[in-house]
Amino acid sequence: MQYPMIESFATTPRERLLWAVVGALVLGQLVAFYLLCNGQVNKAQLRDANLQVRRMAIVDCMQYTPKATLSSCTVSVAPVHGETMVQNAYLADVSDKTATIVSR
C-alpha cells in the first residue's frame, strides 16, 4: 500500500520508513496529550463534585442539627489529607455565605 504524498517526499525505502516512524511518533504524542488532558479534566470534575458535596453537608448540618455552629459543622466535614489551605479557605468562605442564607 503506497501513498502518493509519502512517495513525493521519499524516493527510497529508507526514507519511507523514516516518514512512517515520524508519523507514528506524532500520532503517539497526540494520543498521550489527549490522555493527559482527559485525566486533568476528570480530576478537576472530581474536585468540583467533592467541594459541592462538602458544601451541601455543611448546609445540612447547619439546618438540621440543633445549636450547630459553623465550626462544628466544618469539623464534621473534615478536609481530606492533601488539600491545600486555599481550598479550605474557599470552603470556609462559601460556608459563611450559606450559613447566613440558612439562618435567615
Secondary structure as GFF3:
##gff-version 3
##sequence-region A 1 104
A	DSSP	alpha_helix	4	9	.	.	.	ID=ss1
A	DSSP	alpha_helix	13	64	.	.	.	ID=ss2
A	DSSP	alpha_helix	70	76	.	.	.	ID=ss3
A	DSSP	alpha_helix	85	103	.	.	.	ID=ss4
###
